[in-house]
Each structure stands twice: as structure tokens, then as C-alpha cells.
């Protein structure tokens, strides 16, 4: 038990080595907080699937089956080849059985990969179209990366909560199945590792919005600032000032968290020495 607590503190401390602050422009904000982990995963799936559907790359039942085979036999190169060369047709119908589990994130990853490969062949007629394609390519890269990570996260979550009789519905069920399992009486007790929570929260928070400004700060003093191209002068000035203020607030919170973790480590050391005495 003590080792588990110490590991958690170490994970929190490791997460404090980098501070990343993003400024995004998000239309139609609902101002709602992230729901329980299983439902947050469903919302991410819906967001990504809708984006791919809009471009004619549907997550079909056949693609989901191929994704499941790939997961079941990861060492088989044939399964990878099937997904890499999957043919998407405009007449395809999206599956009504999308889950928040590994096979759905695997399928989303390869649909995004296929769309990204197609966009590479497009010859834009205007500069605006070229800029729009660049933005879409960046979003698809985000989908691919996040889905690769979330696939593994859901595999781990299924293993972690394997003893629950609602395990499959919680982390590989449809949204209806997950909701029923999550609010079943008595409600399941779900405790997640800090790194898992942070990964899912970031994917849920940013979604598919374009990051306009990003600042990444390392504890050793390195600072990296990224600015999205194409912002007009007034918009750039407004968001730059907003981002600057957010970075200052973030640094203050960063310092407070460092102080908190330091005090926790100090308290743990005293407790261990007292027990040893």
C-alpha cells in the first residue's frame, strides 16, 4: 500500500516536469465539465467519428471486425496490412455499434490514416484551400496519435477492472450499455492512474479545435512557444494577450503544485522514519 502511494506521488511529480498551455478557439461551448471516464471516451469517439463521416470515411462493421482481429493478433503482419489498405467507399454506412473500447479506437486510427493519405494527393487550387488542408492534416494527426494511445488505455482499463461484472460495458460497450453499467446500483468504484486521467482529459478538452497558441515550459528552463499561421493582426494580438495572461496563471499554479508535492514527499519521509524508529 505504501509503495502504491509512493508511486502515485512520483507520477504526479514526473508530470510536473513540463507545463503545457494551449489557447484554442472553440465555437458552441457547452461549458460542461468532463463526465465520468467511460462517457468521456464515448464523447471522444463520437467527435472523431463525426469528423471522419463528414469526409466520407465511415467506421463500418467490417472495419471494426478487422480492428478487433488486429488487436487479438497484434503480432500478425497480415492484420496490419488489411487495415493499412482498407478501402473506404462513399456508399458505406457507419456502424451503429461504436463502443468506447480498443477496437473502435483502432478503427478510428486507420480511418484517419486513410483520409490523411488521400489529402496528401490533393492539389489545392488556392492558398486558402492549401491552408485548410494543412489544418485538416494536423487534426488527423491528432486523431491518429490520440486513438493509438486511447486504444492502449482502454485495454489497460479493461484489465484493471476485469473483476467487475460490468467491465465490458464500461470500457467496450455502446453508449447505452456504458450508461446503464455506470449508473447501476450500487455504482462501481472506479479509480484511475493519474497519467490515464491526464491523457483522456487532454483529448476531451482540446477535441478537434485548432490550437492558436501553445507554450511548453520545461523545469530546466527551456520554453517553447508555437503560434498558428494565418491569424490576422487584430486576432493575433487579442489571443496573444489572452495567452500571455493564461501562461502567467499557469506558472503560479505550477509553483503551487510543486510546493504541494514537496510537502507530501517531506511528510511521507517523516512518516517512514517514525515507523522505522
C-alpha positions in Angstrom: 0.0 0.0 0.0 2.8 2.4 0.9 4.6 1.6 -2.4 1.4 2.3 -4.3 1.1 5.7 -2.6 4.7 6.5 -3.2 4.4 5.6 -6.9 1.4 7.9 -7.2 3.4 10.8 -5.8 6.2 10.0 -8.1 3.9 10.0 -11.1 2.5 13.4 -10.1 5.9 14.8 -9.6 7.0 13.5 -13.0 4.0 15.2 -14.6 5.1 18.5 -13.2 8.4 18.5 -15.1 6.6 20.1 -18.1 3.9 22.8 -18.2 1.9 23.0 -21.4 -0.7 25.7 -22.0 -2.9 25.8 -25.1 -5.2 28.6 -26.3 -7.9 27.4 -28.7 -10.9 29.0 -30.3 -14.0 26.8 -29.6 -17.4 27.5 -31.1 -20.6 26.5 -29.4 -19.1 25.9 -26.0 -21.3 24.0 -23.6 -19.2 24.9 -20.5 -19.7 21.4 -19.1 -17.1 19.5 -17.1 -15.7 16.2 -18.3 -18.1 13.4 -17.5 -17.0 10.1 -15.9 -14.2 8.4 -17.8 -16.2 5.8 -19.7 -18.6 8.5 -21.0 -15.8 10.9 -21.8 -14.3 8.2 -24.0 -17.6 7.9 -25.8 -17.7 11.6 -26.5 -14.2 11.5 -28.0 -15.3 8.6 -30.2 -18.4 10.5 -31.4 -16.4 13.6 -32.1 -13.7 11.7 -34.2 -16.3 9.5 -36.0 -18.4 12.5 -37.0 -15.3 14.3 -38.4 -14.4 11.2 -40.4 -18.0 10.6 -41.5 -18.2 14.2 -42.8 -15.3 13.4 -45.1 -16.8 10.1 -46.3 -14.6 7.8 -44.2 -17.2 5.8 -42.2 -16.4 3.3 -39.4 -18.2 0.3 -40.7 -19.0 -3.0 -39.0 -16.4 -4.6 -41.3 -13.7 -2.2 -40.3 -14.5 -2.8 -36.6 -14.2 -6.5 -37.1 -10.8 -6.1 -38.9 -9.7 -3.8 -36.0 -10.7 -6.4 -33.4 -8.7 -9.1 -35.3 -5.7 -6.8 -35.3 -5.9 -6.3 -31.5 -6.4 -10.0 -30.9 -3.3 -10.9 -33.0 -1.0 -7.9 -32.9 2.0 -9.9 -34.0 0.3 -10.9 -37.3 1.5 -8.5 -40.1 -1.4 -9.6 -42.2 -3.9 -7.8 -39.9 -1.9 -4.6 -40.1 -1.8 -4.8 -43.9 -5.6 -5.2 -44.1 -6.1 -2.0 -42.1 -3.4 0.0 -43.9 -5.0 -0.8 -47.3 -8.7 -0.7 -46.2 -10.9 0.7 -48.9 -13.4 3.4 -47.9 -16.5 3.8 -50.1 -18.9 6.8 -50.2 -21.8 4.3 -50.1 -20.6 2.8 -46.8 -22.8 3.0 -43.8 -21.3 3.8 -40.4 -21.8 1.2 -37.7 -24.4 1.7 -35.0 -22.3 -0.4 -32.6 -19.4 2.0 -31.9 -18.0 1.4 -28.5 -15.6 3.3 -26.2 -13.2 0.3 -26.4 -10.0 -0.8 -28.1 -11.5 -1.9 -31.4 -13.2 1.4 -32.0 -10.1 3.5 -31.4 -8.1 1.1 -33.6 -10.7 1.6 -36.4 -10.8 5.4 -36.0 -7.0 5.5 -36.2 -6.9 3.7 -39.5 -9.8 5.7 -41.0 -7.9 8.9 -40.1 -4.8 7.5 -41.6 -6.6 6.8 -44.9 -8.1 10.2 -45.1 -4.7 11.8 -44.3 -3.1 9.8 -47.1 -5.8 10.9 -49.5 -5.3 14.6 -48.6 -1.7 14.3 -49.5 -2.7 13.7 -53.1 -4.9 16.8 -53.4 -3.6 19.7 -55.4 -5.1 22.8 -53.8 -6.3 25.5 -56.3 -5.9 28.4 -53.9 -3.7 29.4 -50.9 -6.8 29.3 -48.7 -7.5 25.7 -49.7 -3.9 24.8 -49.1 -4.1 26.3 -45.6 -7.4 24.4 -44.9 -5.8 21.1 -45.9 -2.8 21.8 -43.6 -5.2 22.4 -40.7 -7.1 19.2 -41.5 -3.9 17.2 -41.8 -2.9 18.5 -38.3 -6.3 17.4 -36.9 -6.0 14.0 -38.5 -2.5 13.6 -37.0 -4.0 14.4 -33.6 -6.8 11.8 -34.1 -4.2 9.1 -35.1 -2.0 9.8 -32.1 -4.8 10.0 -29.6 -6.5 6.9 -30.9 -3.3 4.9 -30.7 -2.9 5.9 -27.1 -6.6 5.6 -26.1 -6.7 2.1 -27.6 -3.9 1.1 -25.2 -5.6 3.0 -22.3 -8.9 1.1 -22.8 -7.0 -2.2 -23.0 -5.4 -1.4 -19.6 -8.7 -0.2 -18.1 -10.4 -3.4 -19.1 -7.6 -5.4 -17.4 -7.7 -3.1 -14.4 -11.5 -3.6 -13.8 -11.7 -7.2 -15.1 -13.3 -8.3 -11.9 -16.4 -6.1 -12.4 -19.3 -7.8 -14.0 -19.9 -4.6 -16.0 -16.4 -4.4 -17.3 -17.1 -4.9 -21.0 -20.0 -2.4 -20.9 -17.9 0.2 -19.1 -14.9 0.1 -21.4 -16.0 -1.6 -24.6 -19.8 -1.0 -24.8 -22.1 1.2 -26.7 -23.1 4.5 -25.0 -26.4 2.9 -23.9 -24.6 -0.1 -22.4 -22.0 2.1 -20.7 -24.5 4.5 -19.2 -26.5 1.6 -17.8 -23.4 -0.1 -16.3 -22.1 3.2 -14.9 -25.3 4.0 -13.1 -26.1 0.5 -11.9 -26.8 0.3 -8.2 -24.5 0.0 -6.4 -22.4 2.2 -8.6 -19.0 0.7 -9.5 -16.0 2.3 -7.8 -13.5 3.4 -10.4 -10.1 4.8 -9.5 -7.7 5.7 -12.3 -4.0 6.3 -12.6 -3.1 10.0 -12.9 -1.4 9.7 -16.3 -4.5 8.0 -17.7 -6.8 10.8 -16.4 -4.5 13.4 -17.9 -4.3 11.8 -21.3 -8.1 11.3 -21.6 -8.8 14.8 -20.2 -6.5 16.5 -22.7 -8.1 14.6 -25.6 -11.5 15.5 -24.4 -10.7 19.2 -23.6 -9.0 20.0 -26.9 -11.1 17.8 -29.1 -10.6 18.9 -32.7 -10.2 22.6 -32.1 -7.3 24.4 -33.8 -4.6 25.3 -31.3 -3.8 29.0 -31.9 -1.1 29.5 -29.3 0.9 26.9 -27.3 3.6 27.4 -24.7 5.6 24.4 -23.3 7.9 25.0 -20.4 10.4 22.5 -19.0 11.5 22.5 -15.4 15.1 23.1 -16.6 14.2 26.4 -18.1 13.5 25.6 -21.7 10.5 27.4 -23.1 8.9 26.7 -26.5 6.1 28.9 -28.0 4.1 27.9 -31.0 1.8 30.2 -33.0 -0.7 29.0 -35.6 -0.2 30.6 -39.0 -2.9 32.6 -40.8 -4.1 34.7 -37.9 -4.9 38.3 -38.9 -3.2 41.1 -37.0 -6.1 42.0 -34.6 -7.0 38.4 -33.8 -3.3 37.5 -33.2 -3.0 40.5 -30.8 -6.1 39.6 -28.9 -5.2 35.9 -28.5 -1.6 36.7 -27.7 -2.6 38.9 -24.7 -5.1 36.2 -23.6 -2.5 33.5 -23.9 0.1 35.6 -22.0 -2.3 36.0 -19.1 -3.1 32.3 -19.1 0.6 31.4 -19.0 1.2 33.6 -16.0 -1.7 32.0 -14.2 -0.4 28.5 -15.2 3.0 29.3 -13.8 1.5 30.3 -10.5 -0.4 27.1 -10.3 2.6 25.1 -11.4 4.6 26.6 -8.5 1.8 25.8 -6.0 1.7 22.2 -7.2 5.5 21.9 -6.8 5.2 23.1 -3.2 2.3 20.7 -2.5 4.2 17.7 -3.9 7.3 18.7 -2.0 5.3 18.8 1.3 3.8 15.4 0.5 7.2 13.9 -0.1 8.5 15.5 3.1 5.6 14.3 5.1 6.0 10.8 3.7 9.7 10.7 4.6 8.9 11.8 8.2 6.2 9.1 8.5 8.5 6.4 7.2 11.3 7.4 9.6 8.9 7.5 12.5 7.8 4.0 11.7 11.3 2.8 11.4 12.2 4.1 14.8 
